[in-house]
């Protein structure tokens, strides 16, 4: 039978074939087709014959064709066919689709939808036919009468796609179904429907099935809906990462973790590769991604930026077209994140409204951590980002060899955080990825070597961290050895930092150490001074870090060591004997430096003491060297005055005078070494035999210092050939020499003071010697100050750096601290003797100033040691048990100190007015401000501090403007950490209004007295400028919130589900914004009616008025955006608009008129100043610039209010009274006058008076900025 069908199919006509097929049952045909297909016997030829004899023009033929088609689909899906046979059948079916009539196509497509719904497809091979069927159906323009109504082919296709997207897809067919849609022409609506369906299937698939599905989805996105695709993929993996991190941080059993970390991050890496590959083929996809992530910055950044999206961006940097844009986006995101974080931390108002999110920096570091899972495509982007952050936000300028930050404190902190983030990225990447370690190290070293004009401290810190992490790995690194060749050309500070950073490598690599020594020896004899100083710095560092056998351990040294380094002694290949030989060779090299310039000697003297403490076995060699050097300048005769050869310390070369021997630093080094030897070495050598030679050396040095002390006390000014009549000018060689000698004598006196204090054991005679030495020091100090004061410039005399060590100052202050604190709290300043003053300050004031500086230094530079510092201040601390001490917090200890200073300030304010000391009060406020920063804002101690400060401001009146500003600033700084200060601003504005009066002199003011600190003297400009600056900060916060919720609304428009969920926080923030602005309107309502004095108060108020109108405009624009949805505008906004229209805008115009009238009434220029009338005109224009800005801001506000009124169908303009004084006119007479000003200077004498009259009148009108 089947053979007959095949033979009839060969005929030219199909009549006989059709007749024969009509005699057969469809089931028989199906059976024959199945038999041939399974056996693989010319199934394709048989199928072609059947289709040839079943034309669609014939009803029976079309029906037969349809049934055979369905049979073929079942055969393909059965899995019984060979691959080649199945493919041949599918190919034939594809060719025959376009011959089908519309109703049969609808029926076939419906069969597929039903099969997908019922999950009856076995292998999904037949799904290749569905796009052909749908495409063919879409071409049928005629109306098709089917079970679903009378629709054309395109409409049927839309219905079928909707049905297909609404049924449940079997997990195993999701990828095939997604792939199928790329061959179907889809409208935008259909595309969105399909993409939403595929994205919804993500969560139902195994993780390993996601990458191929993403690939198919990306291919599909070339037809449209790119943003939805990218948004869905990013949101899916963001949620996965979030779940994974929560599971990792929870206490649940590891068996409950849904996705293993390794599998998740490998899948993410594959998906990122797919997306980047798709972007290379479709650049529009990359543009959509960047646009989407940029838009997300304005709203809830968690929905756009997450570790996955950041990794995607970093991988995208490999596409050159997008590299610059991606890094700019990441830089902006990092800075914005840090700024937002700082803004939140500084405002309790914002903290209650916007919960702190995960910082972008934490996300980037998470990417670094995750990149260990074969994310090689991300690591290069990480390295570049790290260096970009360090280059862009590191310290910029250099002043006197030190980095100097520019800009506000907020931007400085932000830049520091961004630079530190860059360093952390590079360090963590270095730790994880071995392959790129060489690249990171090379780039760091290149920047250290090439950036000689800018600070490289941040790169040196990074280098130090890298070396400390992997000294053994880097020991054979040639790049470090190559860098040593540039030491002679680098700044000294860079050389010191570089050698400190690589010091651990020198301990484990003999070749590296030898290379460095060769370089340093060459540099020692270089012609450049900086090169020789670098050599000395390098050799001193080597001496400090190569320990000799028998040296004291660092734990036996009470003082902290200057260079904090990790010792790698456990890896050392050198024994201590070799180290000793090595160190003695270096000391021999350094002795040659004692014949060089003073700067080189100075480095040696300052470095020898550190070497001695770290390498005590070198003490004898070092002390012998110092002793020999001192003998060159020492007068051995016991009666000879002065005891030192100062003339030998100064070198004359032609007309130039130089310091040759820094004798004071030499003595300082000897004094410190002696003191250390006595306190550390001698106690350990008790009972041991000591070398007589060594013992004699130290005794001889002691005797020399004692002799110098006695003779220095006896010496008069004339003995030094330096008296008040001597020449100290910097313009003559004698004057320069005298200055150098005087500074040397002062330095020697300081050294001797410290030496005698260290050996005094608190004896009276030694203390008398110390006072005598200080008298000598004071004589020379006074002479230098006096001579410098008489000179043309004070810069001619450089400030003398003190040689007193921190240990000495610390010991002295420790001895005096409690005495001075007791003196301050016990003896009022008013009863002190007026003669006992220094620089116009009483002893108590000096004591209080010392306290203030101590507290500030600890709070600023020693944050981790605040607890220890406060415990040391506590008198009862020594008696407390350790357990009790551990329970006392920093807040409690700081509060105890605060109470003491609160009592002092309260006693001063409660006393007589003539007893009030402004300087003392300012110092007390500064101390209280510093201590208050140590309080926890949520603690009761903080609330006590806040309420106490509020009470002082409310109940005590002082006319001292500086004290008032300091106290009010403290009050505001505390209050913002408790809640928003807008109500305070309103109360203070009422007080200012009452004190200064109204702009309308006929209005009688009722004075309010919320704050007694506001009086006629302090109201303006002190308090006025302070409250305006606080109002600016509030407006900045409100602006930030408006921008934030604007971004949320733009994100909500993408997804309505998100919109419904994000609505409550939006409403809460909207209410808070309106409340803040409403209170600020009442605040400005008071100030604009206040008769403020001309100057900064008026200018600042005009600028701030422009700002509040700009903020109101931004809020109106936000509601224009919101009104696009079904939500209308709240009643609170209507009330705010009414308040601004009735209480602010009218009085703003009155205030403008008040300011103009006040300026126009100023005295005019005199006749002698006529030549400078152009300058005066420019000044007037500059002064009146804020007024047009304010009027423009008001008009913009009203313009957008009109738009909002139309859109919301609410008349918001009913309370806004349009002003009549709104027109700006060009006055011709003024214009003529200005033009003439630059024109003819020589006018006709007869017309000169007339010209003068014309000049005067327009000048008066010009000063009144033409608003009327």
C-alpha positions, 0 to 999 in steps of 0.5 A, a space after each residue: 500500500 505504501 509502495 503504491 502511494 510512492 509510485 502514484 506520487 511520481 506521476 505528473 498529476 495528483 488525481 490518481 494519488 488523491 483518489 487512492 488516498 481518499 479510499 484509505 482511512 487516516 488511521 491506516 495512513 498514520 500506521 504506515 507513516 509510523 512504521 516507515 519512520 520507526 524503521 527509517 525506510 524513506 519516511 520523508 518520501 512517503 510523507 511528501 507523497 501524502 502531502 502531495 495528494 492532500 491539497 489544502 484546496 480540498 476539504 478532505 485533503 486539508 483535514 487529512 493533511 492536518 491529521 497527518 501533521 498531528 501524527 508526525 508531531 506525536 512521532 517526533 515527540 515519542 522519541 522512537 525515531 532516529 535523529 536524522 529521521 526526526 530532523 527530516 520530518 520536522 523540515 518537511 513539516 516546516 515547509 508545509 505550514 504556509 500551505 495550511 488554511 488559517 483555521 487549521 493553523 489556529 487549531 495546530 497552534 492551540 494543540 501546542 498550547 494545550 500540550 505545553 499546558 498538560 506537559 505532554 511534550 516528551 522532548 520538545 523537538 516539535 516546538 521548532 514548528 510553533 514559531 513557523 505556525 505563528 508566523 504563518 498565522 500572522 500573515 493571514 489578513 482575512 477574518 478567521 472564524 474559529 472557536 475564539 471568535 472572528 479575528 484575523 491572523 495577527 489577533 489570533 497570534 496575539 491571543 495564542 501568545 497570551 495563552 502560552 505565557 499564562 500556562 505553566 511551563 514545564 521546567 525542561 522546556 523553558 529554554 526551548 520555549 524561550 529560544 522559540 520566541 526569537 523566530 516569532 515577530 512580536 509586538 512591544 506588548 507581546 515582547 514584554 509579556 514573554 520576557 516577564 514570563 521567562 523571568 518569572 521562570 528563573 526561580 523555578 529552574 535549577 541554578 545550572 539551567 540559568 546561564 543557557 536560559 539567560 543566553 536565549 533571553 539575551 538573544 531574544 532581547 535584540 527584538 526589544 525590552 532590553 531594559 526589562 531583560 537586564 533589570 530582571 536578570 540583575 534583580 534575580 541574582 541580587 536576591 540570590 546573593 542576598 539570600 545566600 549572605 543571610 544564610 551564611 550569617 545565620 545560625 542555621 545548619 549548613 545542610 539548610 543552605 539552599 545554594 552552595 557558594 561555589 556553584 552560585 558564583 560560577 553561574 554568576 560568572 557565566 551569566 556575566 560572560 553571556 551578557 558582555 558577549 551579547 553587548 559586544 554584538 548589540 551595543 544598544 544593550 550596553 547603553 541600556 544597561 548603563 542608562 538603567 544603572 545611572 537612573 538607579 543611583 537617584 532612587 533606591 540604589 539596591 535595586 540597581 547596584 549590587 555585587 552582581 551588577 558591579 561585577 557585570 560593569 567591571 567585566 564590561 570594561 573590557 569593551 573599549 566603547 564602554 570602559 570610560 563610562 563604566 569607570 565614571 559611573 562606578 566612581 560617581 556611585 562610590 562618592 555618592 554612597 560615601 556622601 549619603 552615608 556621612 549625611 545620614 550619620 550627621 542627622 537624626 532626622 534623616 536616620 529616622 526616615 531613610 534606613 542605612 543601606 549597604 554601602 557601595 564600597 562593601 559591595 565592591 569588596 564583596 565582588 573582590 571576594 567572589 572573584 576567586 570563583 574563576 571571575 578572571 573577566 572581572 579582575 582586570 576591571 577591579 585593578 583599574 578601578 582600584 588605581 582610578 580611585 587612588 589616583 582620583 581621590 588621593 592627596 593632591 597638593 604638596 606644601 612643605 613636603 606634606 600632603 595638603 587636602 583642599 575643599 570642605 571637610 565633608 569632601 575631604 572625608 569622602 575623598 579619603 574614604 574613596 582612596 582607602 577603598 581603592 587601596 583595599 580593592 587592590 590589596 584584597 585582589 592581590 591576596 586572592 589572585 596570584 596571576 595579577 600580583 606582579 601587575 599590581 606591584 609594578 603599577 604601585 612601584 611605577 607610581 611611587 617612582 614617577 610621581 615626585 611632585 605629588 604625595 605618594 603616601 597612600 601608595 606607600 601604605 599599600 605597598 607596605 601592606 602588600 609586602 607584609 602580606 607576602 614577603 616570601 613570595 616577593 623576595 625574588 621580585 626584580 621590580 623591587 630591585 629595579 626601583 632601588 636604582 631610582 632612590 637617588 632621584 626621589 624625594 627624601 620622604 618617598 625614599 624613607 617610606 619606600 624603604 620602610 615598606 620593603 624592609 621585610 623583604 630585606 630580611 628574607 632576600 640576601 640579593 635584594 639587600 645587597 642590591 640596596 647596599 650598592 645603591 646606597 653606597 653610590 648615593 653616599 658620594 653623589 653630588 646631589 644633597 638629597 641623594 646623600 640624605 637618602 643614602 643616610 636614611 637607607 643605612 639608618 633603616 638597615 641598622 635599626 632592623 638587623 638585630 645584633 646578638 645580645 640586643 635588647 628586645 623591643 619589649 624591653 623598651 618602654 618607648 614606642 618604636 618609630 617605625 612600625 614594621 612586622 619582623 620576619 626574624 623567623 624567616 631570617 637566613 642570617 645569624 646575629 654575628 653576620 648582622 653585627 659585621 654588616 652593621 659595623 660596616 654601615 656605621 663606618 660608612 656613616 662616619 664619613 657623613 660627619 664631614 658633610 653638610 649640616 642636613 646630612 649630619 642632622 639626619 644622622 643625629 636624629 637617627 642614631 638614637 632610634 638605632 640604639 634602642 633597636 640595636 643596643 649592641 651597637 651602642 659603643 660604636 655609636 657613642 664613640 662616634 658621637 663623643 669624637 664629634 662633640 670633642 671637636 666643638 667642646 672647650 675642655 678648659 673648665 673655666 673657659 666661657 662659653 663652653 662650646 666653639 660656636 664659631 666652628 659650627 658656622 661655615 663661611 663661603 664667600 658672602 654666604 653663611 651656612 650652618 656646618 655643625 648642628 651642635 644642638 642636635 648632636 647634644 640632643 642625640 648624646 643626651 637621649 642615648 645616655 638617658 636610655 643607656 642608664 635606664 635600660 642597659 645598666 639595670 640589666 648589667 648589675 652584677 656583671 662585669 662591664 668594660 672599663 673603656 665603655 664605662 669611662 666613655 659614659 662617665 666622661 660624657 656625663 661630666 662634659 654635659 655637667 660642665 657645659 650646664 654650669 658654664 652655660 648658666 655662668 655665660 653672659 650675652 657678651 660671652 657669646 658676642 651676642 647682645 642686644 646691640 648685635 646685628 641680627 638682620 637677615 640681609 648681612 652675613 654677620 646678622 645671619 651668623 648671629 641668628 644661627 648662633 642664637 638658635 644653636 644656643 637656644 637648642 643647647 639650652 633646651 637639651 640641657 634642660 631635659 638632661 638635668 631634669 632626667 638626672 634631677 630626681 626632683 632635687 632643688 639644686 637641679 631645678 634651680 639650674 633648669 630655671 637658670 637655663 630657661 632664663 638663658 633660653 628666654 634672653 635669646 628668644 626675646 632678642 630674636 623676637 624683638 629683632 624680627 618684630 622690628 624687621 620689615 617682615 616677620 617671615 625673615 626669622 624662621 620659627 625655632 623648632 623645639 628640641 624637647 622630646 615628647 617624653 620630657 614634655 609628657 613627664 613634665 605635664 604629668 607632674 603638672 597636670 593635676 596641680 594645674 587642674 586643681 589650680 584652675 578649679 580652685 583659684 578664680 582668675 580674678 584673684 590671680 596676681 596680674 604680674 604672673 602672665 605670659 603673652 597676656 594670659 593668666 596661668 589658669 588660662 594657659 592651663 585651660 588652653 593646655 587642657 583644651 589642646 590635650 582633649 582635642 588631640 586625643 579626640 582627633 588623633 588617638 580615637 582607639 585610646 580615648 578609654 585609656 585616656 579618660 581612665 587616666 584622668 579619673 582620680 578614682 580609677 586607680 582604686 577601682 577593680 578591673 571588672 568594674 573598670 571594664 563596665 564603665 563606658 567611654 560615655 560615662 567617663 566623658 560625662 564625668 569630665 563634662 560635669 566638671 567643666 559645666 560647673 566652671 562655666 555655670 559659675 562664671 555665667 552666674 557671677 558678676 558681669 565684670 567677672 566674665 572672662 571671654 577667653 576662658 568661656 570660649 575655652 570651656 565651650 571648646 572643651 565641652 564640644 570636644 568631650 561631647 563628641 565622645 558621648 553616645 547620642 542615644 545615651 542619657 548622658 548625651 541628653 543631659 548635655 543637650 538639655 544643659 546646653 539648651 538651658 544655658 542658651 535660654 536662661 543666660 544672656 551674654 553680649 559677647 558675640 564670639 562666646 554666643 556663636 560658640 555656645 549656639 554652635 555647640 547647641 546645634 551640633 548636639 541638637 541635630 543628633 537628637 532631632 531636626 532643629 527647625 523648631 529651634 530655628 523658628 523660635 530663634 527667628 522670632 527672638 531676632 525679629 523682636 530684638 532688631 525690630 520690623 522693616 516697617 517702623 510703624 509696627 510695634 513688636 512684641 518681644 519673645 524671649 525663647 533664648 536669652 542668649 539672643 539680645 541686641 548685640 548678638 542677634 545680628 550678625 552672630 545668631 542670624 548668620 548661625 541660624 541661616 547656616 543651619 537652615 541651609 543644612 536643613 534645606 540640603 537634607 530636604 533636597 536630598 530627600 526629594 531627589 531620593 523619592 523622585 528616583 523611587 518614583 521613576 523606578 516604580 513606573 517600571 513595575 507597578 508591583 514595586 510601586 505599591 510596595 514602595 508607597 508607604 515609605 514615600 508617603 512618610 518621607 513626603 509628610 516629613 518634607 512638607 513639615 520641614 518646609 512648612 516650619 522653615 517658611 515660618 522661620 523665613 517669614 520672621 526673618 524677612 520682616 526683620 530690620 537686618 543690618 546691611 551686609 552679610 545677613 541680608 546677602 545670606 538671607 536673600 540667597 537662602 530665600 532663593 534656596 527654599 523656593 528652589 526646594 519648593 519647586 523641586 517638591 512641586 516637580 516631584 508631585 507633577 511626576 506623581 500625578 501621572 499615576 492615580 495618586 493625587 496630591 495630599 492636603 498637606 501640600 495644599 496647606 504648604 502652598 497656602 502658607 508660602 503664598 500668604 506668609 512668605 512671597 508677599 513679605 519677600 517682595 516687601 523685604 526686597 523693597 526694604 533692601 533697595 531703599 536702604 541701599 539707595 539711601 547710602 551716601 553718594 560718592 564725593 566729588 573726588 570719587 567721581 573717577 571711580 564711579 565705574 567701580 561703584 556701579 560694579 559693586 552695586 550690581 554685585 550686591 544686588 545680584 541675589 535679588 534677581 535670583 530670588 525673583 526668578 526662583 519665586 517665578 519658577 515656583 509659581 510657574 510649576 504650581 500652575 502646571 501642577 494645578 492643571 494636572 491635579 485639578 486643584 487650584 493651588 494658585 488661589 493663595 498666590 498673589 502675583 506681585 506687581 513689582 516684577 518687571 525689570 526695565 532697561 533705563 536709558 539714562 543709566 545706560 548712557 551714563 555707563 557708556 559715557 564712562 568709558 568714552 570721552 574724558 575731555 568734554 566741553 567745559 560749557 556742558 560739564 555741569 549739565 553732565 554732572 547733574 545727569 550723572 548724579 541722578 541716574 546713579 541714584 536710580 541705578 542703586 535701586 535695582 529697578 523693580 518698581 
